[in-house]
Amino acid sequence: MPYLSNEDLPMSVRAHLPEHAQDIFRAAFNSAWDRYGGRDDVARRIAWAAVKRHYHKLGKDWVPSD
């Protein structure tokens, strides 16, 4: 289901991503959810791909890409 706010995101997303990355995840997830007819698996993959365009993992942390 689409997420209305970052507080609605799964704990696995909120606990690891900075707030801006959470915004990206939520927007991409919601868009993919609408576009692909509520396919949670597809929306989740697209959301993570969107995050990875702007952030990368450095150790345990997600940091902005240059």
C-alpha positions in Angstrom: 0.0 0.0 0.0 1.2 3.5 -0.6 2.9 5.4 2.2 1.5 8.7 3.3 4.5 9.8 5.3 8.0 8.6 6.2 6.7 7.4 9.6 4.6 4.9 7.6 7.6 3.3 6.0 8.8 -0.1 7.2 11.2 0.0 10.1 13.9 -1.6 7.9 13.8 1.5 5.7 13.4 4.1 8.5 16.1 2.6 10.6 18.8 2.7 7.9 18.1 5.5 5.5 18.5 9.3 6.2 15.4 11.3 5.9 16.0 12.6 2.4 16.6 9.0 1.2 13.3 8.0 2.9 11.6 10.7 0.9 13.0 9.3 -2.3 12.0 5.8 -1.4 8.5 6.8 -0.5 7.9 8.8 -3.7 9.3 6.1 -5.9 7.4 3.4 -4.1 4.1 5.2 -4.3 4.6 6.0 -8.0 5.5 2.4 -8.8 2.6 1.2 -6.8 0.2 3.2 -8.9 1.9 2.4 -12.2 2.2 -1.3 -11.7 -1.2 -2.0 -10.1 -0.2 -2.4 -6.5 2.6 -4.9 -7.0 4.5 -4.5 -3.7 7.5 -6.5 -4.9 7.9 -4.4 -8.0 7.3 -1.1 -6.1 9.9 -2.1 -3.5 12.6 -2.9 -6.1 12.0 0.4 -7.9 12.1 2.4 -4.7 15.4 0.8 -3.7 16.8 1.5 -7.2 15.8 5.2 -6.9 17.5 5.4 -3.5 20.7 3.9 -5.0 20.8 6.5 -7.7 21.3 9.2 -5.0 22.9 7.4 -2.1 25.4 4.6 -1.6 26.3 2.5 1.4 29.5 3.4 3.3 30.0 0.8 6.0 26.7 0.6 7.7 25.5 4.0 6.7 23.8 5.3 3.5 25.5 8.5 2.4 24.8 10.9 -0.6 26.5 10.0 -3.8 28.6 12.8 -5.4 
